[in-house]
Amino acid sequence: MSYQDDVARLARALADLLTADRTAPVPLPADQVHAALVCRDTVVGAVRELTGALLRPTSPPVRAAPDLLIRSPAHALHAALQDLPALAGGDLSLSQALADAGTGPVARWQRAARAAVALERHHDSAAALPGPDAWSLARDLAALSSAVTVLDADLASTVDTAASNTAAGATASSNTAAGPPAAAASPDVAAALVDKPAHALLQLAAAELAAHTADVPFAAANLPDRPPRPVQPVQPVRRLADLPAANRQLAELLRSRGSSVTVVDVRAALRAVTYGVDLTAQALTAEHTPAVPAGTGGPGQAQQRQPADRGRAVEQLQQALPDLQLVLHSPLATLTPPAPSVRALGQQIRTRLSAAGRLHEELHARSATGAPREALSQALAAWAVTAAPVVEAACDGLRAAAASQALLAPRQDPTPERYAGLLWLPLTAADPNGQQTLEAAGRAAAALHAAAAPLAALLGSAAEVPSSGTRRAAADASAAFSELTAALQSRPALRNPNPARTAHPSQPGDASRRQLHRR
């Protein structure tokens, strides 16, 4: 499961705890109190450790002081989470606390603990997040931490002090008989859940960090699973409607190759892209340039004026064609074996586009107008919207291969001294033909990116494609945080003014250094 799936489960579990009926809280038996406290410590620990993993690349705060809330609210939140006491004794493990099916608040705490444990596998990824993703994760942690203080107060109302003392005494007796004494539950658990000053600091730090990250979305951090997911098998391309998804997978396959991309891979991808771009430009032009029927007026009466979006799209597509041809036929080579998946997917896309080309020629020969020609141009435009990432991935791969000296170009010097017996040499910055090829690939990607916006405007609602599993998980996680926010707002909580914030630094912990540099 992705980070969005895991954090959505935890957010919904905490929202369920917040919205539970608490009109007449009943003290829990001693064993259920102990299980609930173990689950509570697990939730607090998971949020604390993920916050620490997020702050790992940043410098620590200069000193622990009240102004740390303003200078670096993420560090202040981490410090407040560290000050929260661990209330469960060490004699009951988490597996034991989750083994028995609890009821009421215990069952809800068990669900929250199970969801919190899953966050541990995202620690390594959190340390390497770029700025926007890091701040989105910080907003998630602020929302989760805001719920902790309210839930501690709720848990305190179900803890019977006498039961806690009895449980502590029973634990101490069993430990004496079995061996070395283990850490027993605090005899005044209810007081620790309510009166600890760290709760006020945690509430303030969470509110300050929430204000600092108010302009970033919930659950938008892209934390890859560890180990990385294997590359998905090539999906068959059977219809024109499959072409946009095939393009996205082709770009993903090229990026996964990195500096190991081969010229064969690039040509397999660009051969399909070049043909498709040319065909899309022809189809968009022909759709609004019907043939002149016999017996009608001159060309001025039959010629229809193209919309501005269509004209810009055709212009950008035609502008990309010479650069695509230059890259496609450039004299470059690589010695590493090509990727069968890239070649197979590129061939499938080329075959399906060829079928669309034959259909376009047949419609043009029949002077067909209306729905058939419009449907074909819409399908090709939907594919062309996704063409830029393919060219961009191929360009990035070629640049990476050139940087690693895996990309070869024909020898230019007729009398080399060092490479007298070689016909191909690693591409260097001094090679004008090779550098011209890389620049042409970048220009083609830029032109196709410029064509994407007017193409999407032409498509309208047809440009919308079903979201991937990752996007669905992000939307579900965002909805879960909305439920958690609504649950928190329905409860009385400490309010903190929301100060205006400037643009985010690269990492949540860099706010302290930025503020210090301004002084």
Secondary structure, DSSP 8 states (H G I E B T S, - for coil): --HHHHHHHHHHHHHHHHTS--SS-----HHHHHHHHHHHHHHHHHHHHHHHHHTTTS---SS--TTHHHH-HHHHHHHHHHHS---S-TTS-HHHHHHS---THHHHHHHHHHHHHGGGGGHHHHTT--HHHHHHHHHHHHHHHHHHHHHHHHHHHT--HHHHHHHHHHHHHHHHHHSS------TTHHHHHHH-HHHHHHHHHHHHHHHHTTTS-TT------SS-----------SGGGHHHHHHHHHHHHHHHGGG--HHHHHHHHHHHHHHHHHHHHHHHHHTS----TTS--HHHH-----HHHHHHHHHHHHHHHHHHHHHT---B--S---HHHHHHHHHHHHHHHHHHHHHHHHHHTT--SHHHHHHHHHHHHHHHTHHHHHHHHHHHHHHHHHTT--EEE---SS-STTTT-SEEE--TT-HHHHHHHHHHHHHHHHHHHHHHHHHHHHGGGG-----HHHHHHHHHHHHHHHHHHHHHTS--------------SSGGGHHHHHHHH-
